[in-house]
C-alpha cells in the first residue's frame, strides 16, 4: 500500500477523536441523541482544525445503519463498521456528495445541485452535501440556493465549511446553524504529536515536539505536516528516526529564542554594537530578515504576556522552557517598554514586506529598540515636576541662550525649523518685562534670576543651554532693542509673565506674534508679517504688509490668522484689535478679524524690486532655480 501522510492516517473517525473542539462535538452528539437534526450547518474557523472532518463524521452518524443504543452503536457516535460508514470514510458514498466550492462556485453548478437535491437518496437515510470553502461561492449562486436552503426536502442536509464566514451572505447564515471552531491549544497539539510519535515508534525530544506544536500555530494539520517532513529528513538511530530540536529548527529555518533574549539584554544595556553584531550573525547564517523579524515579534509578544499575566498564564502557548526564557526577558523591562518594542517590530515587519534592502530596514528597526530606551516617559516627567524630584540631564550639543530681541533672519529660520523640545523650553523660560518706545529704542532690562516655578524645570530637559540645572543667564543691560528686530523661532512670550500696563510695544508684539506663527509651522506668513510695518492706530495694531491681497491670502491662511490673533490677545489688554492688510496702495481696513482687505489693481512691480522680496529669494533658494520673470497677482489680473 502507498504511504499515507500522518495528517490523513491519523484523521479522526469519531467525535471523541477530534481534538480541541469539545464545544462542537458535544452539541452535535446531543442533537443526534435527541434527533434534532438541522437542514443546514456552517462550520467556520482556522485552517486545519477539523471542519471538514467533523462534517464527514456527522454524515457518518446521520447515515449509520446501526441504531443508537444497539450493541454495535451504544452512543450517538457512528459505528464505523457498517457499509454506510465504511463508504463515507473511504469517500465513495453515493448519497454523500463533497463539493469543492472554490472550483464549483458558479450559478450553473448550484442549479445542478438544486435539481439533484429534489430526488430521494439512493440508499441511505439522508442525501448530504458538504461544500468545502463555501465562502468562494458567488452571490448569484448563493441566491439560487437560498430558496432550497430555506425549505429543503426532508432528506437533504447541507454542510458548509469555510475559513471566512463573514463572506457568506447573512441570508444564508440565518438559515443554518453556525459552529465556530477554535484554534487548537498548544498543549493539545503537543500531546497529539507525542502520541503519534509513540505509535510510529519515533524517538522525539520534548523540545522538538514543542517546536513542531508551536509551528502549527493552532492548526493540527499544519503541525502534522511539519512533523511528517521532519521525520523524513531526520537521522536514524538503529533504523528508527530521531527528532532533535536543532534539526527541527534548522528544517523550519528558525533560530533559538536564546538569541533574542541576548538581543533584549543588549537593548537594556543600550549596546547598539552588540545588537547589530548578533543580527549580522543571523543574517550571515542564511536567515531571512522577515523570518528574524517574525520570530522577534512572537518573542516580544510572549515577553509582554509574561510581564502582564505571569509565566504560567494560558496566554502563553509555548513550552515550559520558553516560558522561563520569556519570563526572564520580561523581568528587566516594564510593560510600557515591551509595548513600544512590540509596536516598533510590528512596523518593521510590515516594512520588510515591500522594501528592497530588507537587511537595512531590519537593522534600523533593531536600532530603534535601543534608542527607545533613552526616552523619558511623559508621566515620569510630570510626576517628578509635581514632586520636585531632580530631573535627569540629557546630553545635547551646547549652545548659547537665544536673545529674543536679537534673533536670526527669516531666511535662516526657514532653513532650520525649531524642534518641539526647544519650543517647550523657550515657552517655560521666564522673560523680562520690557518696554520699548516706538520712536526711540531703550536698553533692555536684565532677565530675572530668582527662584523659578516648577514648570521651568522642563527647560532642564529640553533647553539648549550648556548647563541643564542652572537658570538662564541674564541678558546684558547694554543690549539695544532694534525697532524692527528679526524674531527667533524658539522663544515664546507667556501671557502670565508679561506685565501689560497699556498697549504693548510694537517691536515686542512683532517678535512674539511672528515667533508663535513660526513655531506653529507658518514660517512664510511669519516672514511676511515680520517684514511689514507694525504701528498702533488707536486701539488697533495694524500690520502693513508689502504683498498684494492674493499673495497675502495664500500665505496668511485661516490657521495662521488664528495663531496670530491668539498670540496678540495673550499680550494686549482687552478691547485691542489686531489687523493685517496687504500693500498700502489703495488699501482699506479689514477690522479686527485679521482677514486681508481688498486692494485695487496696482501697477506691476519691476523685476529688480521683486528680486529683493523675501518670498522671491526664499523660492529661489528652495527650488535652486533661475527666476527670469515674476508675475504680480492682483485683483482683476
C-alpha positions as CSV (number, residue, x, y, z in Angstrom):
1,X,0.0,0.0,0.0
2,X,1.2,3.5,-0.8
3,X,2.5,5.7,2.0
4,X,-0.2,7.8,3.7
5,X,0.8,11.1,5.3
6,X,0.3,11.5,9.1
7,X,-2.5,14.1,8.6
8,X,-4.6,11.6,6.7
9,X,-3.5,8.5,8.5
10,X,-4.5,9.9,11.9
11,X,-7.6,11.7,10.8
12,X,-10.3,11.4,13.4
13,X,-13.1,8.9,12.7
14,X,-15.2,9.6,15.7
15,X,-16.3,12.8,17.5
16,X,-14.3,11.7,20.5
17,X,-11.1,11.7,18.4
18,X,-11.5,15.4,17.4
19,X,-9.0,17.4,19.4
20,X,-9.8,20.8,20.8
21,X,-13.4,21.2,19.6
22,X,-15.4,19.9,22.5
23,X,-18.0,22.6,22.3
24,X,-18.9,21.5,18.7
25,X,-18.8,17.7,19.2
26,X,-20.8,17.8,22.4
27,X,-23.6,19.8,20.7
28,X,-23.7,17.5,17.7
29,X,-23.8,14.4,19.9
30,X,-26.7,15.8,21.9
31,X,-28.5,16.8,18.7
32,X,-28.1,13.2,17.4
33,X,-29.3,11.7,20.7
34,X,-32.4,14.0,20.7
35,X,-33.0,13.6,16.9
36,X,-32.8,17.4,16.5
37,X,-31.2,17.4,13.1
38,X,-30.9,20.8,11.3
39,X,-31.1,21.0,7.5
40,X,-28.1,23.3,7.2
41,X,-24.8,23.7,9.1
42,X,-21.9,26.2,8.8
43,X,-18.6,25.1,10.2
44,X,-16.1,28.0,10.3
45,X,-12.7,28.6,11.8
46,X,-8.9,28.4,11.3
47,X,-7.4,26.1,8.7
48,X,-6.6,22.5,9.6
49,X,-8.6,22.3,12.8
50,X,-11.2,19.7,11.8
51,X,-14.1,21.5,10.0
52,X,-14.4,19.0,7.1
53,X,-13.5,16.1,9.4
54,X,-16.4,16.9,11.7
55,X,-18.7,17.2,8.6
56,X,-17.8,13.7,7.5
57,X,-18.2,12.3,11.0
58,X,-21.7,13.9,11.2
59,X,-22.5,12.4,7.8
60,X,-21.5,9.0,9.0
61,X,-23.6,9.4,12.2
62,X,-26.7,10.5,10.2
63,X,-26.5,7.6,7.7
64,X,-25.1,5.0,10.0
65,X,-27.3,1.8,9.7
66,X,-26.8,0.8,13.3
67,X,-29.5,2.2,15.6
68,X,-28.4,4.4,18.6
69,X,-28.4,2.2,21.7
70,X,-27.7,-1.0,20.0
71,X,-24.8,-3.3,20.7
72,X,-23.0,-2.0,17.6
73,X,-23.7,1.6,18.4
74,X,-24.4,2.3,22.1
75,X,-23.8,6.1,21.7
76,X,-24.7,8.6,19.0
77,X,-21.2,8.0,17.7
78,X,-21.2,6.3,14.3
79,X,-20.4,2.5,14.4
80,X,-17.6,2.9,11.8
81,X,-18.3,-0.8,10.7
82,X,-21.4,-0.7,8.6
83,X,-21.5,-0.2,4.8
84,X,-22.5,3.4,5.0
85,X,-19.8,4.4,7.5
86,X,-17.1,2.5,5.5
87,X,-18.1,4.1,2.2
88,X,-18.3,7.6,3.7
89,X,-14.9,7.1,5.4
90,X,-13.4,6.0,2.0
91,X,-15.0,8.9,0.2
92,X,-17.1,6.9,-2.3
93,X,-20.6,7.1,-0.8
94,X,-23.3,7.7,-3.3
95,X,-25.5,9.9,-1.1
96,X,-22.7,12.0,0.5
97,X,-21.6,14.5,-2.1
98,X,-18.5,16.5,-1.2
99,X,-18.1,19.6,-3.5
100,X,-15.1,21.9,-3.8
101,X,-16.9,25.2,-3.7
102,X,-13.7,27.0,-4.8
103,X,-14.0,25.3,-8.2
104,X,-17.8,24.8,-8.5
105,X,-18.7,28.3,-7.4
106,X,-20.9,29.4,-10.3
107,X,-24.7,29.6,-10.6
108,X,-24.8,26.8,-13.1
109,X,-23.2,24.3,-10.7
110,X,-25.6,25.4,-7.9
111,X,-28.6,25.0,-10.2
112,X,-27.5,21.4,-10.9
113,X,-27.1,20.8,-7.2
114,X,-30.6,22.2,-6.6
115,X,-32.1,20.0,-9.2
116,X,-30.3,16.9,-7.8
117,X,-31.4,17.7,-4.3
118,X,-35.1,17.1,-5.2
119,X,-34.5,13.3,-5.7
120,X,-34.5,10.9,-2.7
121,X,-31.3,9.2,-1.6
122,X,-30.2,6.2,-3.5
123,X,-29.7,4.0,-0.4
124,X,-29.1,6.0,2.8
125,X,-31.3,7.9,5.1
126,X,-30.1,11.4,4.1
127,X,-28.6,13.0,1.0
128,X,-25.8,15.1,2.4
129,X,-24.0,17.9,0.5
130,X,-20.6,19.0,2.0
131,X,-19.5,22.3,0.5
132,X,-15.8,23.0,1.3
133,X,-14.5,26.6,1.1
134,X,-18.1,27.7,0.8
135,X,-17.2,31.4,1.1
136,X,-16.0,31.3,-2.6
137,X,-19.4,30.7,-4.0
138,X,-20.7,33.7,-5.9
139,X,-23.5,35.9,-4.7
140,X,-25.7,34.9,-7.6
141,X,-25.1,31.2,-6.8
142,X,-26.0,31.8,-3.2
143,X,-29.2,33.5,-4.2
144,X,-30.0,30.5,-6.4
145,X,-29.5,28.2,-3.4
146,X,-31.4,30.4,-1.0
147,X,-34.9,29.0,-1.5
148,X,-33.8,25.4,-1.4
149,X,-31.8,26.1,1.7
150,X,-34.8,27.8,3.4
151,X,-37.3,25.0,2.6
152,X,-35.2,21.9,1.7
153,X,-36.6,18.4,1.3
154,X,-36.7,16.4,4.5
155,X,-34.0,14.0,3.2
156,X,-31.4,16.8,2.4
157,X,-28.7,18.2,4.8
158,X,-26.3,20.9,3.7
159,X,-22.9,21.3,5.5
160,X,-20.7,24.3,4.6
161,X,-17.1,24.5,5.7
162,X,-15.3,27.9,5.5
163,X,-12.5,29.9,6.8
164,X,-14.2,33.2,6.1
165,X,-17.8,33.1,7.4
166,X,-18.2,36.8,7.0
167,X,-18.1,36.4,3.2
168,X,-21.2,34.2,3.3
169,X,-24.4,36.3,2.9
170,X,-26.4,36.9,6.0
171,X,-29.5,35.4,4.4
172,X,-27.6,32.1,4.1
173,X,-26.2,32.2,7.6
174,X,-29.5,33.0,9.2
175,X,-30.9,29.7,7.8
176,X,-28.2,27.5,9.1
177,X,-26.7,26.5,12.4
178,X,-23.3,28.2,12.7
179,X,-20.5,26.4,14.6
180,X,-17.3,28.4,15.2
181,X,-14.3,26.2,15.6
182,X,-11.4,27.2,17.9
183,X,-7.7,27.1,17.2
184,X,-6.2,24.0,18.9
185,X,-4.3,24.8,22.0
186,X,-0.6,24.3,22.2
187,X,-0.8,21.6,24.9
188,X,-3.3,19.6,22.9
189,X,-1.2,19.7,19.7
190,X,1.9,18.7,21.7
191,X,0.1,15.8,23.3
192,X,-1.3,14.6,20.0
193,X,2.2,14.7,18.4
194,X,3.6,12.8,21.4
195,X,1.0,10.0,20.9
196,X,1.6,9.8,17.2
197,X,5.4,9.6,17.8
198,X,4.9,6.7,20.1
199,X,2.6,4.9,17.7
200,X,5.1,5.4,14.8
201,X,7.9,4.3,17.1
202,X,9.8,7.5,16.6
203,X,12.2,8.9,19.2
204,X,11.5,12.6,19.7
205,X,12.9,15.1,22.1
206,X,10.3,17.0,24.1
207,X,11.8,20.3,22.9
208,X,11.4,19.1,19.2
209,X,7.8,18.3,19.8
210,X,7.3,21.8,21.3
211,X,8.8,23.4,18.3
212,X,6.5,21.4,16.0
213,X,3.5,22.3,18.1
214,X,4.4,26.0,18.1
215,X,5.0,25.9,14.4
216,X,1.5,24.6,13.9
217,X,0.1,27.9,15.2
218,X,-3.2,26.4,16.3
219,X,-3.6,24.1,13.3
220,X,-3.3,20.3,13.9
221,X,-2.9,19.6,10.2
222,X,0.0,22.1,9.9
223,X,1.8,20.6,12.8
224,X,1.4,17.0,11.4
225,X,2.6,18.1,8.0
226,X,5.7,19.7,9.5
227,X,6.3,16.6,11.7
228,X,6.0,14.4,8.6
229,X,8.7,16.4,6.9
230,X,10.9,16.4,10.0
231,X,10.7,12.6,10.2
232,X,11.6,12.2,6.6
233,X,14.8,14.3,7.0
234,X,15.8,13.1,10.5
235,X,18.8,10.9,11.2
236,X,18.1,7.3,12.1
237,X,19.2,5.6,15.2
238,X,19.1,1.8,14.9
239,X,16.7,2.2,12.0
240,X,14.3,4.5,13.8
241,X,14.1,8.2,13.0
242,X,15.1,10.5,15.9
243,X,13.7,14.0,16.1
244,X,16.0,16.6,17.6
245,X,15.3,20.2,18.4
246,X,18.3,21.5,16.5
247,X,17.4,19.5,13.4
248,X,13.7,20.7,13.5
249,X,14.8,24.3,14.0
250,X,17.2,24.0,11.0
251,X,14.4,22.5,8.9
252,X,12.0,25.2,9.6
253,X,14.6,28.0,9.1
254,X,14.2,29.4,12.6
255,X,16.7,30.3,15.3
256,X,16.7,29.7,19.0
257,X,14.9,32.3,21.2
258,X,18.0,32.4,23.3
259,X,19.4,34.7,20.6
260,X,16.5,37.1,21.0
261,X,17.0,37.0,24.8
262,X,20.5,38.2,24.2
263,X,19.3,40.9,21.9
264,X,17.0,42.2,24.6
265,X,19.9,42.3,27.1
266,X,21.7,44.4,24.5
267,X,18.7,46.7,24.4
268,X,18.7,47.0,28.2
269,X,22.4,47.9,28.2
270,X,21.8,50.3,25.2
271,X,24.6,48.4,23.4
272,X,23.8,49.1,19.7
273,X,27.0,47.4,18.6
274,X,26.2,44.1,20.3
275,X,22.7,44.2,18.8
276,X,23.9,44.7,15.3
277,X,26.6,42.0,15.6
278,X,24.0,39.4,16.7
279,X,21.7,40.4,13.8
280,X,24.6,40.2,11.4
281,X,25.5,36.7,12.6
282,X,21.9,35.5,12.0
283,X,21.8,37.1,8.5
284,X,25.2,35.7,7.6
285,X,24.0,32.3,8.6
286,X,21.3,32.5,5.9
287,X,18.3,33.5,7.9
288,X,15.8,35.8,6.1
289,X,15.2,39.2,7.6
290,X,11.5,38.6,7.5
291,X,11.8,35.4,9.4
292,X,14.0,37.0,12.0
293,X,11.5,39.9,12.4
294,X,8.6,37.4,12.7
295,X,10.3,35.4,15.4
296,X,11.3,38.5,17.3
297,X,7.7,39.8,17.2
298,X,6.5,36.5,18.6
299,X,9.1,36.5,21.3
300,X,8.3,40.1,22.3
301,X,4.6,39.2,22.4
302,X,5.3,36.3,24.7
303,X,7.5,38.6,26.9
304,X,4.7,41.1,27.2
305,X,2.2,38.4,28.1
306,X,4.6,37.0,30.7
307,X,5.0,40.5,32.1
308,X,1.3,41.2,32.3
309,X,-0.2,37.8,33.3
310,X,2.8,35.8,34.5
311,X,4.8,32.9,33.2
312,X,2.1,30.3,34.0
313,X,-0.7,32.2,32.2
314,X,-2.7,30.5,29.5
315,X,-1.9,33.4,27.2
316,X,1.5,31.8,26.6
317,X,1.1,28.9,24.1
318,X,4.8,27.8,24.5
319,X,6.8,25.1,26.3
320,X,8.0,25.4,29.9
321,X,11.5,26.2,28.8
322,X,10.3,29.1,26.6
323,X,8.0,30.3,29.4
324,X,11.0,30.6,31.7
325,X,13.0,32.4,29.0
326,X,10.2,34.9,28.3
327,X,9.8,35.5,32.0
328,X,13.5,36.3,32.4
329,X,13.4,38.7,29.5
330,X,10.2,40.4,30.7
331,X,11.6,41.0,34.2
332,X,14.1,43.6,33.0
333,X,11.6,45.8,31.2
334,X,8.3,47.5,32.1
335,X,5.0,46.9,30.3
336,X,5.4,50.2,28.5
337,X,8.8,49.3,27.2
338,X,7.7,45.9,25.9
339,X,4.7,47.5,24.3
340,X,6.9,50.0,22.5
341,X,9.3,47.3,21.4
342,X,6.4,45.2,20.0
343,X,4.9,48.1,18.2
344,X,8.3,49.0,16.7
345,X,9.0,45.5,15.5
346,X,5.5,45.1,14.0
347,X,6.0,48.2,11.9
348,X,9.5,46.9,10.9
349,X,8.0,43.5,9.9
350,X,5.3,45.3,7.8
351,X,8.0,47.4,6.1
352,X,10.1,44.3,5.2
353,X,7.2,43.1,3.0
354,X,7.7,45.7,0.3
355,X,11.2,47.0,0.9
356,X,14.2,46.3,-1.4
357,X,17.0,46.4,1.1
358,X,15.4,44.3,3.8
359,X,18.6,43.9,5.8
360,X,19.0,47.7,6.2
361,X,15.4,48.1,7.4
362,X,15.8,45.2,9.9
363,X,18.9,46.8,11.3
364,X,17.1,50.1,11.5
365,X,14.2,48.5,13.4
366,X,16.7,46.9,15.9
367,X,18.4,50.2,16.5
368,X,15.0,51.8,17.3
369,X,14.7,49.3,20.1
370,X,17.9,50.6,21.6
371,X,17.1,54.2,21.2
372,X,13.6,54.0,22.7
373,X,15.3,53.1,26.0
374,X,16.7,56.6,26.1
375,X,13.3,58.2,26.1
376,X,11.9,59.5,29.3
377,X,8.2,58.7,29.8
378,X,5.9,61.8,29.9
379,X,4.2,60.6,33.1
380,X,7.6,60.3,34.8
381,X,8.4,63.9,33.8
382,X,5.1,65.2,35.2
383,X,5.5,63.2,38.4
384,X,8.9,64.5,39.0
385,X,7.9,68.0,38.3
386,X,5.0,67.8,40.6
387,X,7.0,66.4,43.5
388,X,10.1,68.5,42.9
389,X,12.4,65.5,42.2
390,X,15.5,66.4,40.2
391,X,15.2,65.6,36.6
392,X,18.0,63.7,34.8
393,X,20.1,65.7,32.4
394,X,20.0,64.9,28.7
395,X,23.3,65.3,26.8
396,X,22.9,67.7,23.9
397,X,25.2,70.0,21.9
398,X,25.9,73.2,23.8
399,X,24.5,76.4,22.5
400,X,24.3,79.9,23.9
401,X,20.9,81.2,25.1
402,X,19.0,82.9,22.4
403,X,18.1,86.6,22.7
404,X,14.5,87.1,21.6
405,X,15.3,90.6,20.5
406,X,18.5,89.8,18.6
407,X,17.1,86.9,16.5
408,X,18.2,85.3,13.2
409,X,16.8,86.4,9.9
410,X,13.6,84.9,8.4
411,X,15.6,83.1,5.7
412,X,17.7,81.3,8.3
413,X,14.5,80.4,10.3
414,X,13.1,78.8,7.1
415,X,16.2,76.6,6.7
416,X,16.3,75.4,10.3
417,X,12.9,74.9,11.9
418,X,12.7,74.7,15.7
419,X,12.3,71.4,17.4
420,X,9.2,70.8,19.7
421,X,11.6,70.3,22.6
422,X,13.3,73.7,22.0
423,X,9.9,75.4,21.7
424,X,8.8,73.8,25.0
425,X,12.0,75.0,26.7
426,X,11.6,78.6,25.4
427,X,8.0,78.6,26.5
428,X,8.8,77.7,30.0
429,X,11.7,80.2,30.4
430,X,10.8,83.4,32.3
431,X,11.1,86.6,30.1
432,X,11.7,90.0,31.5
433,X,9.0,92.7,31.2
434,X,10.5,95.2,28.8
435,X,9.0,98.3,27.2
436,X,10.2,100.0,24.1
437,X,9.2,103.3,22.8
438,X,8.2,103.2,19.1
439,X,10.2,106.3,18.2
440,X,13.5,105.5,20.0
441,X,14.9,102.2,21.4
442,X,15.9,101.9,25.1
443,X,18.2,99.3,26.7
444,X,16.6,96.1,27.7
445,X,16.3,95.2,31.4
446,X,18.0,92.1,32.8
447,X,16.1,88.8,33.0
448,X,15.1,87.7,36.5
449,X,17.4,85.2,38.1
450,X,15.4,84.4,41.2
451,X,13.7,81.1,42.1
452,X,11.8,79.5,39.1
453,X,8.5,77.7,39.3
454,X,8.0,74.0,38.7
455,X,7.3,74.4,35.0
456,X,10.7,75.9,34.4
457,X,12.2,72.6,35.2
458,X,11.2,71.4,31.8
459,X,13.9,73.6,30.4
460,X,16.4,71.4,32.2
461,X,15.4,68.6,29.9
462,X,14.8,70.2,26.6
463,X,16.6,73.5,26.8
464,X,19.6,74.4,24.6
465,X,21.7,75.9,27.4
466,X,25.1,74.4,28.3
467,X,24.0,73.6,31.9
468,X,20.7,71.8,32.3
469,X,20.4,72.6,36.1
470,X,21.1,76.3,36.2
471,X,18.8,79.2,35.3
472,X,19.4,81.0,32.1
473,X,22.0,83.8,32.1
474,X,20.6,87.3,32.2
475,X,20.5,89.5,29.1
476,X,23.3,92.1,29.1
477,X,22.0,95.5,30.1
478,X,23.5,97.3,27.2
479,X,21.7,95.2,24.6
480,X,19.7,97.6,22.5
481,X,16.2,96.8,21.2
482,X,16.0,97.2,17.5
483,X,13.0,99.0,16.1
484,X,12.4,96.2,13.6
485,X,14.0,93.1,15.0
486,X,14.0,89.6,13.4
487,X,12.2,87.3,15.9
488,X,13.7,84.0,16.9
489,X,11.7,80.8,16.4
490,X,12.3,79.3,19.8
491,X,11.2,81.9,22.5
492,X,7.5,82.4,23.0
493,X,6.3,85.0,25.5
494,X,4.0,83.6,28.1
495,X,0.9,85.6,28.8
496,X,1.1,85.2,32.6
497,X,4.7,86.5,32.6
498,X,4.3,89.7,30.5
499,X,3.2,92.7,32.6
500,X,0.9,94.9,30.5
501,X,0.0,98.4,31.7
502,X,-1.2,99.6,28.3
503,X,-0.7,98.9,24.7
504,X,2.5,96.8,24.4
505,X,5.4,98.0,22.3
506,X,5.1,97.2,18.6
507,X,8.6,95.6,18.5
508,X,7.8,93.2,21.3
509,X,4.5,92.3,19.8
510,X,6.1,91.7,16.4
511,X,8.7,89.4,17.9
512,X,6.2,87.4,19.9
513,X,3.5,87.0,17.3
514,X,5.9,86.2,14.5
515,X,7.7,83.7,16.7
516,X,4.4,81.9,17.6
517,X,3.4,81.7,14.0
518,X,6.8,80.3,13.0
519,X,6.6,77.7,15.8
520,X,3.1,76.8,14.6
521,X,4.5,75.9,11.2
522,X,3.7,79.1,9.3
523,X,7.1,80.4,8.6
524,X,6.2,82.1,5.3
525,X,3.3,84.1,6.9
526,X,5.6,84.9,9.9
527,X,8.2,86.3,7.4
528,X,5.6,88.4,5.7
529,X,4.4,89.9,8.9
530,X,7.9,90.4,10.1
531,X,8.8,92.4,7.0
532,X,5.7,94.6,7.4
533,X,5.1,97.8,9.2
534,X,3.7,97.5,12.7
535,X,2.0,100.6,14.2
536,X,-0.8,101.4,16.6
537,X,-3.9,103.1,15.2
538,X,-5.8,103.9,18.3
539,X,-6.7,100.6,19.9
540,X,-5.8,98.6,16.8
541,X,-2.4,97.2,15.9
542,X,-2.2,97.4,12.1
543,X,0.3,95.4,10.2
544,X,1.0,96.8,6.7
545,X,2.5,94.1,4.5
546,X,4.3,94.5,1.2
547,X,2.4,92.0,-0.8
548,X,-0.8,92.0,-2.7
549,X,-4.1,90.7,-1.4
550,X,-3.9,87.4,-3.4
551,X,-0.4,86.7,-2.2
552,X,-1.3,87.5,1.4
553,X,-4.4,85.2,1.3
554,X,-2.2,82.4,0.1
555,X,0.4,82.7,2.9
556,X,-1.7,84.2,5.8
557,X,-4.4,81.5,5.8
558,X,-7.1,80.8,8.4
559,X,-4.8,78.8,10.7
560,X,-2.1,81.4,10.6
561,X,-4.7,84.1,11.4
562,X,-5.9,82.1,14.4
563,X,-2.4,81.7,15.8
564,X,-1.6,85.4,15.3
565,X,-4.9,86.6,17.0
566,X,-4.4,84.2,19.9
567,X,-0.8,85.4,20.4
568,X,-2.0,89.0,20.2
569,X,-4.8,88.5,22.7
570,X,-2.4,87.0,25.2
571,X,-0.2,90.1,25.2
572,X,-2.6,93.0,24.6
573,X,-5.3,94.3,27.0
574,X,-9.0,93.6,26.3
575,X,-10.5,95.8,23.7
576,X,-7.4,96.0,21.5
577,X,-7.7,94.6,18.0
578,X,-5.2,93.1,15.5
579,X,-5.4,93.7,11.8
580,X,-3.2,92.6,8.8
581,X,-3.6,94.4,5.5
582,X,-2.0,94.0,2.1
583,X,0.3,96.6,0.4
584,X,-0.7,100.2,1.2
585,X,-1.6,101.1,-2.4
586,X,-5.3,102.0,-2.2
587,X,-5.9,99.6,0.7
588,X,-8.9,99.6,3.1
589,X,-9.1,98.3,6.6
590,X,-10.5,94.9,7.4
591,X,-11.4,95.3,11.1
592,X,-10.2,93.0,13.8
593,X,-10.7,89.7,12.2
594,X,-7.2,89.6,10.7
595,X,-8.5,88.9,7.2
596,X,-6.8,90.9,4.4
597,X,-8.7,93.7,2.9
598,X,-9.5,94.2,-0.8
599,X,-6.8,96.3,-2.6
600,X,-7.4,97.9,-6.0
601,X,-5.3,97.0,-9.0
602,X,-1.8,98.4,-8.9
603,X,0.9,98.6,-11.5
604,X,3.1,95.6,-11.8
605,X,6.5,95.7,-9.9
606,X,9.7,95.7,-11.8
607,X,12.0,92.8,-11.8
608,X,14.8,94.3,-9.7
609,X,12.3,95.2,-7.0
610,X,10.7,91.8,-6.9
611,X,14.0,90.0,-6.8
612,X,14.8,91.6,-3.4
613,X,11.5,90.4,-2.0
614,X,11.8,87.8,0.8
615,X,9.3,85.4,-0.8
616,X,11.2,85.5,-4.2
617,X,14.5,85.0,-2.5
618,X,13.1,82.1,-0.5
619,X,11.6,80.5,-3.6
620,X,14.9,80.8,-5.5
621,X,16.8,79.2,-2.6
622,X,14.2,76.5,-2.1
623,X,13.9,75.4,-5.7
624,X,17.5,76.3,-6.7
625,X,16.3,77.7,-10.0
626,X,16.9,80.8,-12.0
627,X,14.0,83.3,-11.8
628,X,13.6,85.1,-15.1
629,X,10.3,86.8,-14.5
630,X,7.9,87.5,-11.6
631,X,4.2,87.9,-12.1
632,X,2.4,90.2,-9.6
633,X,-1.0,88.6,-9.0
634,X,-3.6,91.3,-8.3
635,X,-7.3,91.6,-8.3
636,X,-8.5,91.8,-11.9
637,X,-5.4,90.4,-13.5
